[in-house]
Amino acid sequence: MQTCKKNSIFTNVALTPEGDIWWEGMTKEQPAELIDWTGQKWTPGCGRKAAHPNSRYTTPASQCPVIDPDWANPNGVPVSAIIFGGRRNSLIPLVTEAFTWQHGVFMGSIISSELTAAAEGTVGDVRRDPFAMLPFCGYNMGDYFGHWNDFRRFLGYNSPKIFYVNWFRRDEKGDFIWPGFGENSRVLKWICKRIGRNPTGKSIRTPIGHVPTLGGIDLGGLDVSLETMRKLLHVDVDEWLKEIPAIRRYYQQFGDKVPAALQDELVQLEERLHELEEEPPTTNAKLLSWVNDMRTLCGPSKVHWCSGTEDEYDEMCELLVQSGSFLKLNEKLRPRSYLCRSDPKDVARVESCTFICSNLKEDAGPTNNWCDPTEMKDKLMKLFKGCMKGRT
């Protein structure tokens, strides 16, 4: 907003009585009266938008107070990240990091936005704009995809990481849930922390890419709750599975020009959405076999592999805070600490339900309950059968 304070041209926004400009979302409170973008008098209750949904402004980049001094360096600058963006009311998280360069190219090829009043088509319909280049690409877009994918051969390990942002997620009332504008720099901060071979930005792996943990985005001084962040970063598997056929139909228009690598990415995305869990962090055949046996026995919807990382610990603690199981203590008095309260009826083991299952009863001693191990295993297997259905 500091950038466009002067030397700017605004198109199809509202005009204030003082001769300034305004559009929906620019301030928390609406002005009492305006002249709307069509030149008519406007008030908050008139039932019309004051600014056109696709209004714009043009302003010199040099006026941006935080622009990099090298932004116009004739010798160029290193590129460490490439950021694509779409405009979706749901589906796309606030920010997603691609797994690989090829996956990033796939993300760029399927960029989508829900149509505004100024675009051709029906408002709310989804329009694909690959790499935000659809109006400017003068040759077959399938070939363009291939040129992007081929860059990796020349860039090697210096390939920039690729990210996909969506500032436009809405809540149930249709309001934007991310404040946007200058607060987008908080997402850029996380992106910068994800750059390099040893990223420090906290993330979790999802079927569509890496997204920040609930505490991964710096929210200092910002009135945005963790519950709001959960909505902003949520990956709705069912919604994504519905998106797969639409992407497939979209690719079909380019015929065999679509690189096989991107077709493979689409197949892999669908597989990850069905699996809905990360790759096992081990190749130990006996451990993998045991986990598969337990999966068959207990029938969970998903298996989560505990990695023991700091990121995982923080994520689990934040989820426990959200569920009410944990209460976060004062960060200044007790950093990174929590209070956990047990159910008053479940604060210790129940002696009558505790058994020693040794082969010989006398080995359990006179102070313990004993049960035959075969009998107990049969009993427990029946209890465990399907016990994790619908759970992780």
C-alpha positions in Angstrom: 0.0 0.0 0.0 3.0 2.3 0.5 4.1 1.6 -3.1 0.9 3.0 -4.6 0.5 6.1 -2.5 1.6 8.3 -5.5 2.3 8.2 -9.2 -0.4 5.5 -9.6 -3.3 4.8 -12.0 -6.3 3.0 -10.5 -8.9 1.3 -12.7 -12.5 0.6 -11.8 -12.2 1.2 -8.0 -14.5 3.4 -5.9 -14.0 7.1 -5.2 -14.3 8.6 -1.7 -15.8 12.1 -1.0 -12.2 13.3 -0.2 -11.0 12.2 -3.7 -9.2 9.1 -2.6 -9.8 5.5 -3.7 -11.3 2.5 -2.0 -12.1 -1.1 -2.7 -13.6 -4.0 -0.8 -11.2 -5.4 1.7 -9.0 -2.3 1.7 -10.1 -1.3 5.2 -11.9 -3.2 8.0 -14.8 -0.7 8.0 -16.7 0.4 4.9 -17.0 4.1 4.2 -20.4 5.7 4.7 -20.7 6.7 1.1 -18.7 6.5 -2.1 -19.0 6.9 -5.9 -18.7 3.3 -7.2 -16.8 2.2 -10.2 -19.7 2.9 -12.6 -20.0 6.5 -11.3 -23.1 5.9 -9.2 -23.6 6.9 -5.6 -22.8 3.9 -3.3 -23.6 3.1 0.4 -22.9 0.0 2.4 -26.5 -1.3 2.2 -27.1 -0.7 -1.5 -26.4 -4.3 -2.5 -23.7 -3.5 -5.1 -19.9 -3.8 -5.1 -18.2 -0.4 -4.9 -15.2 -1.6 -6.9 -15.2 -4.0 -9.8 -14.1 -7.5 -8.7 -11.3 -7.3 -11.2 -10.1 -3.7 -10.5 -6.4 -3.0 -10.9 -3.7 -0.4 -10.2 -0.5 0.4 -11.9 2.4 1.9 -10.0 6.2 2.2 -10.4 8.1 -0.8 -8.8 10.8 1.7 -7.7 8.4 3.1 -5.1 8.2 -0.1 -3.2 9.9 0.6 0.2 11.2 -2.9 0.6 12.3 -3.7 -3.0 15.7 -5.3 -3.3 18.5 -2.8 -4.4 19.5 -5.2 -7.1 16.0 -5.5 -8.6 17.2 -3.8 -11.8 20.8 -5.0 -11.8 21.8 -5.4 -15.5 24.0 -8.3 -14.6 21.1 -10.3 -13.2 20.7 -11.9 -9.8 20.6 -15.5 -8.6 17.1 -17.0 -8.5 16.4 -19.2 -5.5 12.7 -19.6 -5.7 9.9 -19.4 -8.3 6.4 -18.6 -7.0 3.2 -19.3 -8.9 -0.2 -18.2 -7.7 -3.8 -19.0 -8.3 -7.1 -17.7 -7.0 -9.2 -20.5 -5.5 -11.8 -20.2 -2.7 -10.7 -23.5 -1.4 -8.6 -26.5 -2.6 -5.2 -24.7 -2.8 -3.4 -24.1 0.5 -1.9 -20.7 1.4 1.5 -21.9 0.2 2.8 -25.2 -1.1 6.4 -26.2 -1.9 7.0 -28.7 -4.7 8.8 -32.0 -4.0 11.1 -31.6 -7.0 11.7 -29.4 -10.0 9.5 -31.7 -12.2 6.7 -31.6 -9.6 7.0 -27.8 -9.6 6.6 -27.7 -13.3 3.5 -29.9 -13.0 2.2 -27.4 -10.4 2.8 -24.5 -12.7 1.1 -26.2 -15.6 -2.2 -26.6 -13.7 -2.5 -23.1 -12.2 -6.1 -22.3 -11.8 -8.3 -19.4 -10.7 -12.0 -19.1 -10.2 -13.4 -16.6 -12.7 -14.2 -13.0 -11.6 -16.8 -10.8 -13.3 -14.3 -9.4 -15.7 -13.1 -12.8 -17.1 -14.8 -14.7 -19.9 -17.2 -17.4 -18.7 -19.3 -17.9 -15.6 -18.3 -16.4 -12.3 -17.0 -19.1 -10.1 -15.9 -21.4 -12.9 -12.3 -22.6 -12.9 -10.0 -21.3 -15.6 -6.5 -22.8 -16.1 -3.7 -20.3 -16.7 -0.5 -22.4 -16.9 2.5 -20.4 -15.6 0.3 -17.3 -15.8 1.3 -17.3 -19.5 -1.8 -18.4 -21.4 -2.5 -15.0 -23.0 1.1 -14.5 -23.9 2.4 -17.9 -25.2 2.5 -17.8 -29.0 3.1 -21.6 -29.6 1.7 -24.9 -28.3 1.4 -24.8 -24.6 2.4 -28.5 -24.4 5.7 -27.6 -25.9 6.0 -24.8 -23.4 5.6 -27.3 -20.6 8.4 -29.4 -22.1 10.7 -26.4 -22.2 10.1 -25.7 -18.5 10.8 -29.4 -17.6 14.0 -29.5 -19.7 15.5 -26.6 -17.7 16.4 -29.0 -15.0 19.0 -30.6 -17.2 20.9 -27.3 -17.4 20.4 -26.0 -13.9 21.4 -29.1 -12.0 21.6 -28.6 -8.2 21.2 -24.9 -8.7 17.5 -25.3 -9.7 15.3 -22.8 -7.8 12.6 -24.3 -5.6 9.1 -23.9 -6.9 6.2 -22.7 -4.7 2.4 -22.3 -5.3 0.6 -19.6 -3.3 -3.1 -18.8 -2.9 -4.0 -15.7 -1.0 -7.7 -16.0 -1.7 -9.1 -18.8 0.4 -12.5 -17.9 1.8 -14.5 -19.0 4.9 -18.1 -20.2 5.1 -19.4 -16.6 4.8 -17.4 -15.9 1.6 -14.8 -13.7 3.3 -11.1 -13.9 2.7 -9.4 -15.6 5.7 -5.8 -14.5 5.0 -5.3 -10.7 5.4 -3.1 -10.5 2.3 -1.3 -7.3 1.2 1.9 -6.7 3.3 1.2 -9.7 5.4 2.1 -11.9 2.4 5.7 -11.2 3.4 5.2 -13.7 6.2 4.7 -16.4 3.6 7.8 -15.1 1.8 9.8 -15.4 5.0 8.8 -19.1 5.2 9.7 -19.6 1.6 13.2 -18.0 2.2 13.6 -20.4 5.1 12.8 -23.4 2.8 15.6 -22.5 0.4 18.8 -24.5 0.3 19.7 -28.1 1.1 19.1 -27.7 4.8 15.9 -25.7 5.1 14.9 -24.3 8.5 11.3 -23.5 7.7 9.0 -26.0 9.4 6.9 -28.0 7.1 4.9 -31.2 6.8 4.6 -33.5 3.8 1.2 -33.8 2.2 0.0 -35.5 -1.0 0.3 -32.3 -3.0 3.6 -31.0 -1.6 5.2 -29.5 1.5 3.1 -27.1 3.4 4.0 -25.1 6.6 3.3 -26.6 10.0 0.6 -24.7 12.0 3.4 -22.7 13.6 5.6 -22.5 10.5 4.4 -19.1 9.4 5.5 -16.2 11.7 2.2 -14.7 13.1 3.8 -12.3 15.5 1.6 -9.2 16.0 -1.1 -10.6 13.6 -4.6 -11.4 14.7 -4.8 -14.8 13.0 -5.6 -17.9 15.1 -4.1 -21.3 14.7 -7.5 -22.6 13.8 -7.5 -20.1 10.9 -4.1 -21.3 9.9 -5.4 -24.8 9.9 -8.0 -23.8 7.4 -5.5 -21.9 5.3 -3.1 -24.9 5.1 -5.7 -27.7 5.0 -5.4 -30.2 2.1 -8.8 -31.6 1.4 -8.2 -35.0 -0.1 -11.7 -35.5 -1.4 -11.7 -32.1 -3.1 -8.4 -32.9 -4.7 -9.6 -36.3 -5.9 -12.4 -34.4 -7.7 -9.9 -32.1 -9.3 -7.9 -35.0 -10.9 -10.5 -35.7 -13.7 -10.6 -31.9 -14.4 -6.8 -31.8 -14.8 -6.8 -34.9 -17.0 -9.5 -33.3 -19.3 -7.4 -30.1 -19.4 -4.3 -32.0 -20.4 -6.2 -33.8 -23.2 -6.6 -30.7 -25.2 -2.8 -30.6 -25.8 -2.7 -34.2 -27.0 0.7 -35.9 -27.1 2.4 -32.6 -26.6 2.1 -32.9 -22.9 5.4 -34.3 -21.6 5.2 -37.8 -20.3 6.9 -36.6 -17.1 3.9 -34.4 -16.3 1.5 -37.2 -17.0 3.5 -39.3 -14.6 3.2 -36.5 -12.0 -0.6 -36.5 -12.3 -0.7 -40.3 -11.8 1.6 -40.0 -8.8 -0.5 -37.2 -7.3 -3.6 -39.4 -7.6 -1.8 -42.3 -6.0 -0.6 -40.1 -3.1 -4.1 -38.9 -2.5 -5.4 -42.4 -2.2 -2.5 -43.5 0.0 -2.7 -40.3 2.1 0.5 -41.0 4.0 4.2 -40.4 3.8 6.8 -42.9 2.6 8.1 -45.1 5.4 11.3 -43.7 6.8 12.9 -47.2 6.8 13.7 -50.1 4.5 13.8 -52.6 7.3 11.9 -55.6 5.8 10.9 -57.1 9.2 9.6 -53.7 10.5 7.7 -53.0 7.3 6.1 -56.5 7.4 5.0 -56.0 11.0 3.5 -52.6 10.3 1.5 -54.2 7.4 0.3 -57.0 9.7 -0.9 -54.4 12.2 -2.5 -52.4 9.4 -4.5 -55.5 8.4 -5.4 -56.3 11.9 -6.4 -52.8 13.2 -7.7 -51.4 9.9 -6.6 -47.7 10.2 -7.4 -45.2 7.6 -3.8 -44.0 7.7 -0.5 -45.0 9.2 1.7 -42.2 10.5 5.5 -42.9 10.8 7.0 -41.1 13.7 10.3 -39.6 12.7 11.2 -38.1 16.0 12.1 -34.7 14.4 11.6 -31.3 16.1 9.1 -30.4 13.4 7.0 -33.4 14.1 7.1 -32.8 17.9 5.9 -29.2 17.4 3.2 -30.2 15.0 1.8 -32.9 17.4 1.9 -30.5 20.3 0.0 -27.9 18.3 -2.6 -30.5 17.4 -3.0 -31.5 21.0 -3.4 -27.8 22.0 -6.1 -27.5 19.3 -7.9 -30.6 20.6 -7.8 -29.4 24.2 -5.5 -32.2 25.4 -2.6 -29.8 26.0 -2.6 -26.3 27.4 0.4 -24.2 26.3 2.2 -22.6 29.2 3.5 -19.0 29.4 6.3 -18.9 26.8 8.4 -16.5 28.9 8.1 -18.4 32.1 8.2 -22.0 30.6 9.4 -22.0 27.0 8.0 -24.7 24.7 6.1 -26.4 27.6 2.6 -27.7 28.0 0.2 -28.9 30.7 -1.6 -32.2 30.1 -4.5 -33.3 32.3 -5.6 -36.9 32.5 -9.2 -38.0 32.8 -9.9 -38.2 36.6 -11.1 -41.8 36.0 -7.9 -42.8 34.2 -4.8 -41.7 36.1 -3.2 -45.1 36.8 -3.2 -48.6 35.5 -6.1 -50.8 36.7 -4.7 -53.6 38.7 -7.6 -56.0 37.9 -6.9 -55.6 34.2 -3.1 -56.0 34.4 -1.8 -59.5 33.6 1.6 -61.2 33.5 1.5 -63.7 30.6 4.4 -66.0 31.3 4.5 -69.6 30.3 4.5 -70.7 33.9 2.0 -69.3 36.4 4.5 -69.4 39.2 6.8 -67.0 37.3 4.2 -64.3 37.7 4.5 -64.5 41.5 1.7 -64.2 44.1 1.2 -60.5 43.7 0.3 -60.4 40.0 -2.6 -61.6 37.9 -1.6 -64.4 35.5 -3.1 -65.5 32.1 -2.0 -68.1 29.6 -0.1 -66.3 26.8 -2.0 -68.1 24.0 -5.4 -67.4 25.6 -4.5 -63.7 26.2 -3.2 -63.3 22.6 -6.4 -64.7 21.2 -8.4 -62.3 23.3 -6.4 -59.3 22.4 -6.4 -60.1 18.7 -10.2 -60.1 18.8 -10.2 -56.7 20.6 -7.6 -55.2 18.2 -9.5 -56.4 15.1 -10.7 -53.2 13.3 -10.1 -51.1 16.4 -8.5 -48.3 14.4 -11.1 -48.0 11.7 -11.5 -44.4 10.6 -8.5 -43.3 12.7 -4.7 -42.8 12.3 
